[in-house]
Amino acid sequence: MKKKTQTKKNLSEQPRQGLLQRVLYGNMVSTDFFVRHWIKVFLLVVIAMIFISTKYQCMTAMEKIKQLQDSLNIARTESVRERSTYMSRTRESAMKHLVDSVFPGLAVPEHPAFILNMSDTETSPDDGTEQK
């Protein structure tokens, strides 16, 4: 009985270490803890690794989905543009067919009309004065 009381006195006489000192010197968790609970610690580490890998896979999959959505939007825009061009050409050919059926030989000129001046003096369109 004397031994127990003496050990309690010796422990109570030792100054308590602060939390920071215990963390720095590695006294927070002793090796006995790991020996006793090695299965739980191992499972905790495995679960943490699985969580991290799952989160990484999810983030890469989300990035891939975003890239695919962007390319889908581009493809849709291109499709609308091509459809618009096709419909415009279809309407134009239908109108040409209608004009040919009503007035044969009538066509839209390929080049715009040009005004040719054969004289030496040209008139300015702005003020009507002659230039040489």
N, CA, C and O atoms as a GROMACS GRO file, in nm:
protein
  528
    1MET      N    1   0.081  -0.119   0.000
    1MET     CA    2   0.000   0.000   0.000
    1MET      C    3   0.085   0.125   0.000
    1MET      O    4   0.046   0.227  -0.056
    2LYS      N    5   0.198   0.118   0.061
    2LYS     CA    6   0.286   0.233   0.064
    2LYS      C    7   0.340   0.265  -0.074
    2LYS      O    8   0.360   0.382  -0.107
    3LYS      N    9   0.364   0.163  -0.156
    3LYS     CA   10   0.417   0.186  -0.289
    3LYS      C   11   0.318   0.264  -0.375
    3LYS      O   12   0.358   0.354  -0.449
    4LYS      N   13   0.193   0.231  -0.365
    4LYS     CA   14   0.093   0.301  -0.446
    4LYS      C   15   0.083   0.447  -0.406
    4LYS      O   16   0.072   0.534  -0.493
    5THR      N   17   0.085   0.475  -0.284
    5THR     CA   18   0.075   0.614  -0.239
    5THR      C   19   0.200   0.691  -0.275
    5THR      O   20   0.194   0.810  -0.306
    6GLN      N   21   0.314   0.623  -0.272
    6GLN     CA   22   0.438   0.693  -0.308
    6GLN      C   23   0.440   0.725  -0.458
    6GLN      O   24   0.483   0.833  -0.498
    7THR      N   25   0.394   0.633  -0.539
    7THR     CA   26   0.394   0.660  -0.682
    7THR      C   27   0.296   0.771  -0.717
    7THR      O   28   0.322   0.852  -0.806
    8LYS      N   29   0.184   0.776  -0.647
    8LYS     CA   30   0.089   0.884  -0.671
    8LYS      C   31   0.150   1.018  -0.631
    8LYS      O   32   0.129   1.118  -0.698
    9LYS      N   33   0.225   1.019  -0.521
    9LYS     CA   34   0.290   1.143  -0.479
    9LYS      C   35   0.395   1.186  -0.581
    9LYS      O   36   0.405   1.304  -0.614
   10ASN      N   37   0.473   1.090  -0.631
   10ASN     CA   38   0.577   1.123  -0.728
   10ASN      C   39   0.517   1.178  -0.858
   10ASN      O   40   0.570   1.272  -0.916
   11LEU      N   41   0.406   1.119  -0.902
   11LEU     CA   42   0.341   1.166  -1.023
   11LEU      C   43   0.282   1.305  -1.004
   11LEU      O   44   0.286   1.389  -1.094
   12SER      N   45   0.226   1.328  -0.886
   12SER     CA   46   0.164   1.458  -0.862
   12SER      C   47   0.269   1.565  -0.843
   12SER      O   48   0.240   1.683  -0.865
   13GLU      N   49   0.390   1.529  -0.802
   13GLU     CA   50   0.495   1.628  -0.783
   13GLU      C   51   0.557   1.672  -0.915
   13GLU      O   52   0.612   1.782  -0.924
   14GLN      N   53   0.549   1.586  -1.019
   14GLN     CA   54   0.607   1.623  -1.148
   14GLN      C   55   0.522   1.734  -1.212
   14GLN      O   56   0.400   1.729  -1.209
   15PRO      N   57   0.589   1.832  -1.270
   15PRO     CA   58   0.512   1.940  -1.334
   15PRO      C   59   0.444   1.887  -1.462
   15PRO      O   60   0.502   1.809  -1.537
   16ARG      N   61   0.325   1.932  -1.482
   16ARG     CA   62   0.250   1.890  -1.601
   16ARG      C   63   0.304   1.962  -1.723
   16ARG      O   64   0.333   2.082  -1.720
   17GLN      N   65   0.318   1.887  -1.831
   17GLN     CA   66   0.365   1.945  -1.955
   17GLN      C   67   0.247   2.009  -2.028
   17GLN      O   68   0.134   1.962  -2.020
   18GLY      N   69   0.276   2.115  -2.098
   18GLY     CA   70   0.171   2.181  -2.175
   18GLY      C   71   0.135   2.100  -2.298
   18GLY      O   72   0.209   2.011  -2.338
   19LEU      N   73   0.023   2.131  -2.355
   19LEU     CA   74  -0.026   2.061  -2.473
   19LEU      C   75   0.073   2.074  -2.590
   19LEU      O   76   0.097   1.978  -2.661
   20LEU      N   77   0.129   2.193  -2.608
   20LEU     CA   78   0.223   2.216  -2.716
   20LEU      C   79   0.348   2.130  -2.699
   20LEU      O   80   0.398   2.073  -2.796
   21GLN      N   81   0.399   2.120  -2.577
   21GLN     CA   82   0.518   2.037  -2.553
   21GLN      C   83   0.487   1.890  -2.577
   21GLN      O   84   0.570   1.818  -2.632
   22ARG      N   85   0.370   1.845  -2.537
   22ARG     CA   86   0.336   1.704  -2.557
   22ARG      C   87   0.325   1.672  -2.706
   22ARG      O   88   0.365   1.564  -2.750
   23VAL      N   89   0.271   1.767  -2.783
   23VAL     CA   90   0.260   1.744  -2.927
   23VAL      C   91   0.399   1.745  -2.990
   23VAL      O   92   0.429   1.660  -3.075
   24LEU      N   93   0.483   1.840  -2.951
   24LEU     CA   94   0.617   1.849  -3.010
   24LEU      C   95   0.703   1.728  -2.976
   24LEU      O   96   0.779   1.681  -3.061
   25TYR      N   97   0.694   1.678  -2.855
   25TYR     CA   98   0.777   1.564  -2.815
   25TYR      C   99   0.713   1.430  -2.847
   25TYR      O  100   0.772   1.325  -2.819
   26GLY      N  101   0.595   1.430  -2.904
   26GLY     CA  102   0.531   1.306  -2.944
   26GLY      C  103   0.468   1.230  -2.829
   26GLY      O  104   0.450   1.109  -2.838
   27ASN      N  105   0.436   1.297  -2.722
   27ASN     CA  106   0.375   1.232  -2.606
   27ASN      C  107   0.223   1.235  -2.611
   27ASN      O  108   0.158   1.183  -2.520
   28MET      N  109   0.166   1.294  -2.716
   28MET     CA  110   0.021   1.302  -2.725
   28MET      C  111  -0.039   1.162  -2.738
   28MET      O  112  -0.130   1.126  -2.664
   29VAL      N  113   0.014   1.086  -2.830
   29VAL     CA  114  -0.034   0.951  -2.852
   29VAL      C  115   0.088   0.860  -2.840
   29VAL      O  116   0.184   0.874  -2.914
   30SER      N  117   0.082   0.770  -2.748
   30SER     CA  118   0.197   0.683  -2.725
   30SER      C  119   0.196   0.564  -2.821
   30SER      O  120   0.096   0.539  -2.889
   31THR      N  121   0.305   0.493  -2.825
   31THR     CA  122   0.314   0.375  -2.910
   31THR      C  123   0.223   0.265  -2.857
   31THR      O  124   0.179   0.179  -2.933
   32ASP      N  125   0.194   0.268  -2.728
   32ASP     CA  126   0.102   0.169  -2.672
   32ASP      C  127  -0.036   0.182  -2.736
   32ASP      O  128  -0.104   0.081  -2.759
   33PHE      N  129  -0.076   0.302  -2.765
   33PHE     CA  130  -0.205   0.324  -2.829
   33PHE      C  131  -0.210   0.253  -2.965
   33PHE      O  132  -0.307   0.185  -2.998
   34PHE      N  133  -0.103   0.270  -3.044
   34PHE     CA  134  -0.099   0.208  -3.176
   34PHE      C  135  -0.091   0.056  -3.166
   34PHE      O  136  -0.148  -0.015  -3.249
   35VAL      N  137  -0.021   0.006  -3.067
   35VAL     CA  138  -0.011  -0.139  -3.049
   35VAL      C  139  -0.148  -0.197  -3.013
   35VAL      O  140  -0.187  -0.302  -3.064
   36ARG      N  141  -0.219  -0.130  -2.926
   36ARG     CA  142  -0.349  -0.178  -2.883
   36ARG      C  143  -0.456  -0.163  -2.990
   36ARG      O  144  -0.544  -0.248  -3.002
   37HIS      N  145  -0.449  -0.056  -3.068
   37HIS     CA  146  -0.556  -0.025  -3.164
   37HIS      C  147  -0.506  -0.024  -3.308
   37HIS      O  148  -0.551   0.059  -3.388
   38TRP      N  149  -0.416  -0.112  -3.344
   38TRP     CA  150  -0.356  -0.108  -3.477
   38TRP      C  151  -0.458  -0.139  -3.586
   38TRP      O  152  -0.449  -0.084  -3.696
   39ILE      N  153  -0.555  -0.224  -3.558
   39ILE     CA  154  -0.656  -0.257  -3.658
   39ILE      C  155  -0.743  -0.134  -3.687
   39ILE      O  156  -0.773  -0.104  -3.803
   40LYS      N  157  -0.784  -0.065  -3.582
   40LYS     CA  158  -0.868   0.054  -3.601
   40LYS      C  159  -0.791   0.164  -3.674
   40LYS      O  160  -0.846   0.231  -3.762
   41VAL      N  161  -0.665   0.182  -3.638
   41VAL     CA  162  -0.583   0.284  -3.705
   41VAL      C  163  -0.564   0.248  -3.853
   41VAL      O  164  -0.575   0.334  -3.940
   42PHE      N  165  -0.537   0.121  -3.881
   42PHE     CA  166  -0.520   0.075  -4.018
   42PHE      C  167  -0.648   0.098  -4.098
   42PHE      O  168  -0.643   0.148  -4.211
   43LEU      N  169  -0.762   0.062  -4.042
   43LEU     CA  170  -0.890   0.082  -4.112
   43LEU      C  171  -0.917   0.231  -4.135
   43LEU      O  172  -0.968   0.270  -4.240
   44LEU      N  173  -0.883   0.314  -4.037
   44LEU     CA  174  -0.902   0.458  -4.051
   44LEU      C  175  -0.816   0.513  -4.165
   44LEU      O  176  -0.863   0.597  -4.243
   45VAL      N  177  -0.692   0.468  -4.176
   45VAL     CA  178  -0.603   0.514  -4.283
   45VAL      C  179  -0.656   0.466  -4.419
   45VAL      O  180  -0.655   0.542  -4.516
   46VAL      N  181  -0.701   0.341  -4.427
   46VAL     CA  182  -0.754   0.287  -4.552
   46VAL      C  183  -0.879   0.364  -4.593
   46VAL      O  184  -0.895   0.397  -4.711
   47ILE      N  185  -0.968   0.392  -4.500
   47ILE     CA  186  -1.090   0.467  -4.530
   47ILE      C  187  -1.055   0.608  -4.579
   47ILE      O  188  -1.116   0.659  -4.673
   48ALA      N  189  -0.956   0.672  -4.515
   48ALA     CA  190  -0.915   0.807  -4.558
   48ALA      C  191  -0.858   0.803  -4.699
   48ALA      O  192  -0.886   0.893  -4.778
   49MET      N  193  -0.780   0.701  -4.732
   49MET     CA  194  -0.723   0.690  -4.866
   49MET      C  195  -0.833   0.665  -4.970
   49MET      O  196  -0.829   0.720  -5.079
   50ILE      N  197  -0.930   0.583  -4.935
   50ILE     CA  198  -1.042   0.557  -5.027
   50ILE      C  199  -1.122   0.685  -5.050
   50ILE      O  200  -1.162   0.714  -5.163
   51PHE      N  201  -1.144   0.762  -4.945
   51PHE     CA  202  -1.217   0.888  -4.957
   51PHE      C  203  -1.143   0.985  -5.048
   51PHE      O  204  -1.204   1.049  -5.134
   52ILE      N  205  -1.012   0.996  -5.031
   52ILE     CA  206  -0.933   1.087  -5.112
   52ILE      C  207  -0.934   1.044  -5.259
   52ILE      O  208  -0.950   1.126  -5.348
   53SER      N  209  -0.917   0.914  -5.283
   53SER     CA  210  -0.916   0.868  -5.422
   53SER      C  211  -1.052   0.884  -5.487
   53SER      O  212  -1.061   0.918  -5.606
   54THR      N  213  -1.159   0.861  -5.413
   54THR     CA  214  -1.294   0.879  -5.467
   54THR      C  215  -1.320   1.026  -5.500
   54THR      O  216  -1.378   1.057  -5.604
   55LYS      N  217  -1.276   1.114  -5.413
   55LYS     CA  218  -1.294   1.257  -5.438
   55LYS      C  219  -1.215   1.300  -5.562
   55LYS      O  220  -1.264   1.380  -5.641
   56TYR      N  221  -1.094   1.248  -5.579
   56TYR     CA  222  -1.013   1.280  -5.696
   56TYR      C  223  -1.081   1.230  -5.824
   56TYR      O  224  -1.088   1.303  -5.924
   57GLN      N  225  -1.130   1.107  -5.821
   57GLN     CA  226  -1.199   1.053  -5.938
   57GLN      C  227  -1.324   1.134  -5.971
   57GLN      O  228  -1.354   1.158  -6.088
   58CYS      N  229  -1.396   1.175  -5.869
   58CYS     CA  230  -1.517   1.255  -5.890
   58CYS      C  231  -1.482   1.389  -5.954
   58CYS      O  232  -1.550   1.434  -6.046
   59MET      N  233  -1.377   1.454  -5.905
   59MET     CA  234  -1.339   1.584  -5.960
   59MET      C  235  -1.290   1.573  -6.104
   59MET      O  236  -1.321   1.658  -6.187
   60THR      N  237  -1.215   1.468  -6.135
   60THR     CA  238  -1.170   1.450  -6.274
   60THR      C  239  -1.288   1.417  -6.365
   60THR      O  240  -1.292   1.462  -6.480
   61ALA      N  241  -1.383   1.339  -6.315
   61ALA     CA  242  -1.502   1.308  -6.395
   61ALA      C  243  -1.585   1.434  -6.419
   61ALA      O  244  -1.639   1.452  -6.528
   62MET      N  245  -1.597   1.521  -6.318
   62MET     CA  246  -1.671   1.645  -6.336
   62MET      C  247  -1.602   1.736  -6.437
   62MET      O  248  -1.670   1.802  -6.516
   63GLU      N  249  -1.470   1.738  -6.437
   63GLU     CA  250  -1.397   1.818  -6.535
   63GLU      C  251  -1.420   1.762  -6.676
   63GLU      O  252  -1.437   1.839  -6.770
   64LYS      N  253  -1.419   1.632  -6.689
   64LYS     CA  254  -1.444   1.568  -6.819
   64LYS      C  255  -1.586   1.599  -6.867
   64LYS      O  256  -1.607   1.627  -6.985
   65ILE      N  257  -1.683   1.595  -6.775
   65ILE     CA  258  -1.822   1.628  -6.810
   65ILE      C  259  -1.831   1.772  -6.859
   65ILE      O  260  -1.902   1.800  -6.956
   66LYS      N  261  -1.761   1.863  -6.794
   66LYS     CA  262  -1.764   2.004  -6.835
   66LYS      C  263  -1.705   2.019  -6.975
   66LYS      O  264  -1.760   2.093  -7.057
   67GLN      N  265  -1.594   1.950  -7.002
   67GLN     CA  266  -1.534   1.957  -7.135
   67GLN      C  267  -1.630   1.902  -7.241
   67GLN      O  268  -1.643   1.959  -7.349
   68LEU      N  269  -1.698   1.791  -7.210
   68LEU     CA  270  -1.792   1.733  -7.305
   68LEU      C  271  -1.912   1.824  -7.328
   68LEU      O  272  -1.963   1.834  -7.440
   69GLN      N  273  -1.959   1.890  -7.222
   69GLN     CA  274  -2.070   1.983  -7.238
   69GLN      C  275  -2.030   2.102  -7.326
   69GLN      O  276  -2.109   2.147  -7.409
   70ASP      N  277  -1.907   2.151  -7.309
   70ASP     CA  278  -1.860   2.261  -7.393
   70ASP      C  279  -1.854   2.218  -7.539
   70ASP      O  280  -1.896   2.291  -7.628
   71SER      N  281  -1.800   2.098  -7.564
   71SER     CA  282  -1.792   2.052  -7.702
   71SER      C  283  -1.932   2.026  -7.759
   71SER      O  284  -1.954   2.046  -7.878
   72LEU      N  285  -2.026   1.981  -7.676
   72LEU     CA  286  -2.164   1.962  -7.721
   72LEU      C  287  -2.227   2.095  -7.759
   72LEU      O  288  -2.297   2.104  -7.860
   73ASN      N  289  -2.204   2.198  -7.679
   73ASN     CA  290  -2.258   2.331  -7.711
   73ASN      C  291  -2.200   2.382  -7.842
   73ASN      O  292  -2.272   2.442  -7.923
   74ILE      N  293  -2.072   2.359  -7.864
   74ILE     CA  294  -2.009   2.401  -7.990
   74ILE      C  295  -2.071   2.326  -8.107
   74ILE      O  296  -2.099   2.384  -8.212
   75ALA      N  297  -2.091   2.194  -8.089
   75ALA     CA  298  -2.150   2.113  -8.196
   75ALA      C  299  -2.293   2.158  -8.225
   75ALA      O  300  -2.333   2.164  -8.341
   76ARG      N  301  -2.370   2.190  -8.121
   76ARG     CA  302  -2.507   2.238  -8.142
   76ARG      C  303  -2.508   2.370  -8.218
   76ARG      O  304  -2.589   2.389  -8.309
   77THR      N  305  -2.419   2.461  -8.181
   77THR     CA  306  -2.411   2.589  -8.249
   77THR      C  307  -2.374   2.570  -8.396
   77THR      O  308  -2.431   2.634  -8.484
   78GLU      N  309  -2.278   2.482  -8.420
   78GLU     CA  310  -2.238   2.453  -8.558
   78GLU      C  311  -2.353   2.391  -8.636
   78GLU      O  312  -2.372   2.421  -8.754
   79SER      N  313  -2.430   2.304  -8.572
   79SER     CA  314  -2.545   2.241  -8.636
   79SER      C  315  -2.650   2.345  -8.674
   79SER      O  316  -2.705   2.341  -8.784
   80VAL      N  317  -2.678   2.438  -8.584
   80VAL     CA  318  -2.776   2.544  -8.612
   80VAL      C  319  -2.728   2.630  -8.728
   80VAL      O  320  -2.807   2.667  -8.814
   81ARG      N  321  -2.598   2.662  -8.729
   81ARG     CA  322  -2.544   2.744  -8.837
   81ARG      C  323  -2.553   2.672  -8.972
   81ARG      O  324  -2.593   2.731  -9.072
   82GLU      N  325  -2.518   2.545  -8.974
   82GLU     CA  326  -2.526   2.468  -9.098
   82GLU      C  327  -2.671   2.453  -9.144
   82GLU      O  328  -2.699   2.460  -9.264
   83ARG      N  329  -2.763   2.432  -9.050
   83ARG     CA  330  -2.905   2.420  -9.086
   83ARG      C  331  -2.956   2.551  -9.144
   83ARG      O  332  -3.032   2.551  -9.241
   84SER      N  333  -2.913   2.661  -9.085
   84SER     CA  334  -2.954   2.791  -9.135
   84SER      C  335  -2.904   2.813  -9.277
   84SER      O  336  -2.977   2.863  -9.363
   85THR      N  337  -2.779   2.776  -9.302
   85THR     CA  338  -2.723   2.789  -9.437
   85THR      C  339  -2.799   2.701  -9.534
   85THR      O  340  -2.831   2.744  -9.645
   86TYR      N  341  -2.829   2.579  -9.496
   86TYR     CA  342  -2.904   2.487  -9.582
   86TYR      C  343  -3.044   2.541  -9.614
   86TYR      O  344  -3.087   2.539  -9.729
   87MET      N  345  -3.113   2.589  -9.511
   87MET     CA  346  -3.248   2.642  -9.532
   87MET      C  347  -3.244   2.766  -9.622
   87MET      O  348  -3.333   2.785  -9.705
   88SER      N  349  -3.142   2.847  -9.607
   88SER     CA  350  -3.130   2.966  -9.690
   88SER      C  351  -3.109   2.927  -9.836
   88SER      O  352  -3.169   2.984  -9.927
   89ARG      N  353  -3.024   2.830  -9.858
   89ARG     CA  354  -2.999   2.784  -9.995
   89ARG      C  355  -3.123   2.716 -10.054
   89ARG      O  356  -3.152   2.730 -10.173
   90THR      N  357  -3.196   2.641  -9.971
   90THR     CA  358  -3.319   2.577 -10.018
   90THR      C  359  -3.421   2.681 -10.060
   90THR      O  360  -3.483   2.669 -10.165
   91ARG      N  361  -3.439   2.784  -9.977
   91ARG     CA  362  -3.534   2.891 -10.011
   91ARG      C  363  -3.490   2.963 -10.138
   91ARG      O  364  -3.573   2.996 -10.223
   92GLU      N  365  -3.359   2.988 -10.149
   92GLU     CA  366  -3.310   3.058 -10.268
   92GLU      C  367  -3.335   2.976 -10.394
   92GLU      O  368  -3.379   3.029 -10.496
   93SER      N  369  -3.307   2.845 -10.387
   93SER     CA  370  -3.330   2.762 -10.507
   93SER      C  371  -3.479   2.752 -10.538
   93SER      O  372  -3.516   2.746 -10.656
   94ALA      N  373  -3.565   2.749 -10.437
   94ALA     CA  374  -3.710   2.746 -10.461
   94ALA      C  375  -3.755   2.876 -10.528
   94ALA      O  376  -3.838   2.874 -10.619
   95MET      N  377  -3.701   2.988 -10.482
   95MET     CA  378  -3.737   3.117 -10.542
   95MET      C  379  -3.688   3.125 -10.686
   95MET      O  380  -3.758   3.176 -10.773
   96LYS      N  381  -3.568   3.074 -10.712
   96LYS     CA  382  -3.516   3.074 -10.850
   96LYS      C  383  -3.604   2.987 -10.939
   96LYS      O  384  -3.633   3.023 -11.054
   97HIS      N  385  -3.646   2.874 -10.888
   97HIS     CA  386  -3.734   2.784 -10.965
   97HIS      C  387  -3.866   2.854 -10.995
   97HIS      O  388  -3.918   2.843 -11.106
   98LEU      N  389  -3.921   2.924 -10.896
   98LEU     CA  390  -4.047   2.997 -10.915
   98LEU      C  391  -4.030   3.108 -11.018
   98LEU      O  392  -4.116   3.125 -11.104
   99VAL      N  393  -3.922   3.183 -11.010
   99VAL     CA  394  -3.897   3.292 -11.105
   99VAL      C  395  -3.878   3.234 -11.244
   99VAL      O  396  -3.929   3.291 -11.341
  100ASP      N  397  -3.806   3.123 -11.257
  100ASP     CA  398  -3.785   3.061 -11.389
  100ASP      C  399  -3.916   3.010 -11.447
  100ASP      O  400  -3.935   3.012 -11.569
  101SER      N  401  -4.007   2.966 -11.362
  101SER     CA  402  -4.135   2.918 -11.414
  101SER      C  403  -4.224   3.033 -11.461
  101SER      O  404  -4.302   3.016 -11.554
  102VAL      N  405  -4.212   3.150 -11.396
  102VAL     CA  406  -4.294   3.265 -11.433
  102VAL      C  407  -4.229   3.344 -11.546
  102VAL      O  408  -4.294   3.374 -11.647
  103PHE      N  409  -4.101   3.380 -11.531
  103PHE     CA  410  -4.026   3.457 -11.630
  103PHE      C  411  -3.903   3.378 -11.671
  103PHE      O  412  -3.800   3.389 -11.605
  104PRO      N  413  -3.908   3.299 -11.775
  104PRO     CA  414  -3.791   3.221 -11.816
  104PRO      C  415  -3.674   3.311 -11.856
  104PRO      O  416  -3.694   3.413 -11.921
  105GLY      N  417  -3.555   3.273 -11.817
  105GLY     CA  418  -3.434   3.347 -11.852
  105GLY      C  419  -3.401   3.460 -11.757
  105GLY      O  420  -3.294   3.520 -11.770
  106LEU      N  421  -3.486   3.491 -11.660
  106LEU     CA  422  -3.459   3.597 -11.563
  106LEU      C  423  -3.365   3.541 -11.457
  106LEU      O  424  -3.390   3.435 -11.400
  107ALA      N  425  -3.258   3.612 -11.431
  107ALA     CA  426  -3.159   3.562 -11.334
  107ALA      C  427  -3.102   3.678 -11.254
  107ALA      O  428  -3.110   3.793 -11.295
  108VAL      N  429  -3.046   3.646 -11.143
  108VAL     CA  430  -2.979   3.745 -11.058
  108VAL      C  431  -2.838   3.762 -11.111
  108VAL      O  432  -2.769   3.662 -11.132
  109PRO      N  433  -2.792   3.885 -11.133
  109PRO     CA  434  -2.657   3.904 -11.186
  109PRO      C  435  -2.552   3.859 -11.084
  109PRO      O  436  -2.570   3.874 -10.963
  110GLU      N  437  -2.442   3.804 -11.135
  110GLU     CA  438  -2.335   3.755 -11.049
  110GLU      C  439  -2.255   3.869 -10.988
  110GLU      O  440  -2.212   3.861 -10.874
  111HIS      N  441  -2.236   3.978 -11.066
  111HIS     CA  442  -2.157   4.091 -11.020
  111HIS      C  443  -2.247   4.214 -11.013
  111HIS      O  444  -2.343   4.224 -11.090
  112PRO      N  445  -2.218   4.307 -10.924
  112PRO     CA  446  -2.299   4.429 -10.919
  112PRO      C  447  -2.273   4.516 -11.041
  112PRO      O  448  -2.170   4.505 -11.107
  113ALA      N  449  -2.367   4.603 -11.069
  113ALA     CA  450  -2.354   4.692 -11.185
  113ALA      C  451  -2.248   4.797 -11.157
  113ALA      O  452  -2.238   4.848 -11.045
  114PHE      N  453  -2.168   4.830 -11.260
  114PHE     CA  454  -2.066   4.932 -11.248
  114PHE      C  455  -2.102   5.048 -11.340
  114PHE      O  456  -2.159   5.028 -11.447
  115ILE      N  457  -2.070   5.166 -11.299
  115ILE     CA  458  -2.090   5.286 -11.382
  115ILE      C  459  -1.956   5.321 -11.442
  115ILE      O  460  -1.860   5.347 -11.369
  116LEU      N  461  -1.948   5.323 -11.573
  116LEU     CA  462  -1.824   5.355 -11.642
  116LEU      C  463  -1.834   5.495 -11.699
  116LEU      O  464  -1.930   5.528 -11.768
  117ASN      N  465  -1.735   5.577 -11.671
  117ASN     CA  466  -1.726   5.711 -11.726
  117ASN      C  467  -1.618   5.710 -11.833
  117ASN      O  468  -1.504   5.675 -11.805
  118MET      N  469  -1.652   5.747 -11.952
  118MET     CA  470  -1.557   5.745 -12.063
  118MET      C  471  -1.494   5.882 -12.086
  118MET      O  472  -1.403   5.893 -12.168
  119SER      N  473  -1.537   5.985 -12.018
  119SER     CA  474  -1.483   6.119 -12.040
  119SER      C  475  -1.355   6.139 -11.959
  119SER      O  476  -1.327   6.063 -11.866
  120ASP      N  477  -1.276   6.242 -11.996
  120ASP     CA  478  -1.153   6.272 -11.925
  120ASP      C  479  -1.181   6.335 -11.790
  120ASP      O  480  -1.106   6.313 -11.694
  121THR      N  481  -1.283   6.409 -11.780
  121THR     CA  482  -1.315   6.476 -11.655
  121THR      C  483  -1.416   6.394 -11.578
  121THR      O  484  -1.512   6.340 -11.632
  122GLU      N  485  -1.390   6.386 -11.453
  122GLU     CA  486  -1.482   6.314 -11.366
  122GLU      C  487  -1.547   6.412 -11.272
  122GLU      O  488  -1.484   6.507 -11.226
  123THR      N  489  -1.670   6.391 -11.243
  123THR     CA  490  -1.739   6.476 -11.148
  123THR      C  491  -1.735   6.410 -11.013
  123THR      O  492  -1.749   6.288 -10.999
  124SER      N  493  -1.714   6.493 -10.914
  124SER     CA  494  -1.711   6.441 -10.778
  124SER      C  495  -1.853   6.421 -10.730
  124SER      O  496  -1.937   6.509 -10.749
  125PRO      N  497  -1.882   6.308 -10.668
  125PRO     CA  498  -2.019   6.285 -10.622
  125PRO      C  499  -2.060   6.374 -10.507
  125PRO      O  500  -2.179   6.392 -10.483
  126ASP      N  501  -1.963   6.432 -10.434
  126ASP     CA  502  -1.995   6.511 -10.317
  126ASP      C  503  -2.043   6.651 -10.353
  126ASP      O  504  -2.151   6.693 -10.310
  127ASP      N  505  -1.965   6.721 -10.430
  127ASP     CA  506  -2.001   6.860 -10.454
  127ASP      C  507  -2.031   6.892 -10.601
  127ASP      O  508  -2.069   7.005 -10.631
  128GLY      N  509  -2.015   6.798 -10.691
  128GLY     CA  510  -2.048   6.818 -10.830
  128GLY      C  511  -1.940   6.894 -10.908
  128GLY      O  512  -1.965   6.933 -11.022
  129THR      N  513  -1.823   6.915 -10.851
  129THR     CA  514  -1.716   6.984 -10.922
  129THR      C  515  -1.634   6.887 -11.002
  129THR      O  516  -1.628   6.768 -10.970
  130GLU      N  517  -1.571   6.936 -11.106
  130GLU     CA  518  -1.492   6.850 -11.193
  130GLU      C  519  -1.352   6.831 -11.139
  130GLU      O  520  -1.295   6.921 -11.078
  131GLN      N  521  -1.298   6.712 -11.162
  131GLN     CA  522  -1.161   6.681 -11.120
  131GLN      C  523  -1.081   6.636 -11.239
  131GLN      O  524  -1.136   6.575 -11.330
  132LYS      N  525  -0.952   6.665 -11.241
  132LYS     CA  526  -0.865   6.620 -11.351
  132LYS      C  527  -0.753   6.536 -11.299
  132LYS      O  528  -0.670   6.488 -11.376
   0.00000   0.00000   0.00000
